[in-house]
Structure formats: structure tokens, C-alpha cells
Amino acid sequence: MTLEMTLEELTDAMNAFVGAMGWYRGDSPFVQSPRNIAISLSLEAAEVLEHFQWGEEAVPDVLAEELADVALYLLQLAYLTGVDLEQAIMDKLAVNYRRFSSAPCCSECTAKTPYHKLQANDAGLTTQD
């Protein structure tokens, strides 16, 4: 069974876990500061990379666990710093579309994506279907 959750719901679940562990308390040995969470995020991302150190593929279940660790730290860092992660992702996608849409490999494909059409419409441009 797959449970679908929004980023906000995932963030709430992450915060419930951290709170239940007592890690948001002032006397916690695991201080949940942005700096500490950023370090943990980097370390977990390195653990993802470790699974590809000597090959092109990783064991899916083990990789999924590491990716979940990265995602949880990312959600927590966004929460602690007040970053709206959904908006930040959409903003970054818009930047990337503008940055790469003129590349020879992308001139055909980006014009056909719903997100590109939305951005073009917001900018008052027209796109071909």
C-alpha cells in the first residue's frame, strides 16, 4: 500500500517524530539547529553516494532508506529555516527551464511540458502544443 502525503504532511510527520524523541527540547544532546541538520543532511547524502561507489546500481530497499534519511533532513532544514520547500522547488524549476530551454537538446522537449506552458503563460508568452 502506498500512502500519498504532501510535503506539509511529511514535514508534520517528521516534526512529530523529532518531538516524540525529545530532540527539540533545550536539554537534548542532539541539538536540532540548522547547522547541525545541514551537516546531517550532507552526511546522509554521502551515504547515498556510497551505494554507487563501486557500481552503477544500488540495492533498491537500502537505497530507499538512505534517500528517506536525506528527505527527512531536507524537510527539517526547510522547516527550521522557514523555507517554503514547495515554492523553492517550483521557483528553481522555473529558473532551470529558463536556463536550459535554449540548449539544443531541450528546445523540443521543454515546450511540451505542462510546467513550461504554465511558466510561458504566466510570462504572457505563447507555446505551441
FENJO-V43443 format. One record per pair of residues at least 4 apart in sequence whose C-alpha atoms are under 7 Angstrom apart, sorted by sequence separation. I is the first residue (numbers start at 1). J is the second residue. D is the distance in whole Angstrom. If there is no record, write none. Layout:
I;J;D  I;J;D
//
This chain:
5;9;6  6;10;6  7;11;6  8;12;6  9;13;6  10;14;6  11;15;6  12;16;6  13;17;6  14;18;6  15;19;6  16;20;6  17;21;6  18;22;6  19;23;6  24;28;7  32;36;6  33;37;6  34;38;6  35;39;6  36;40;6  37;41;6  38;42;6  39;43;6  40;44;6  41;45;6  42;46;6  43;47;6  44;48;7  45;49;7  46;50;6  47;51;7  49;53;6  52;56;6  59;63;6  60;64;6  61;65;6  62;66;7  63;67;6  64;68;6  65;69;6  66;70;6  67;71;6  68;72;6  69;73;6  70;74;6  71;75;6  72;76;6  73;77;6  74;78;6  75;79;6  76;80;6  77;81;6  78;82;6  79;83;6  84;88;6  85;89;6  86;90;6  87;91;6  88;92;6  89;93;6  90;94;6  91;95;6  92;96;6  93;97;6  94;98;6  95;99;6  96;100;6  97;101;5  102;106;7  103;107;6  106;110;6  107;111;7  109;113;7  113;117;6  114;118;6  115;119;6  116;120;6  117;121;6  118;122;6  119;123;6  120;124;6  121;125;5  5;10;6  18;23;6  19;24;6  23;28;5  32;37;6  52;57;6  58;63;6  78;83;5  101;106;5  102;107;6  111;116;6  120;125;5  121;126;6  18;24;7  22;28;7  52;58;6  78;84;7  100;106;7  101;107;6  110;116;6  111;117;7  120;126;6  23;30;6  51;58;6  78;85;6  120;127;7  23;31;7  24;32;6  23;32;7  101;110;6  117;127;6  48;63;7  111;127;6  112;129;6  48;66;6  47;66;7  48;67;7  97;116;7  44;66;7  44;69;6  45;70;6  44;70;6  41;70;6  41;73;5  41;74;7  37;73;6  38;77;7  37;77;6  34;77;6  34;80;6  34;81;7  14;72;7  11;75;6  11;76;7
//
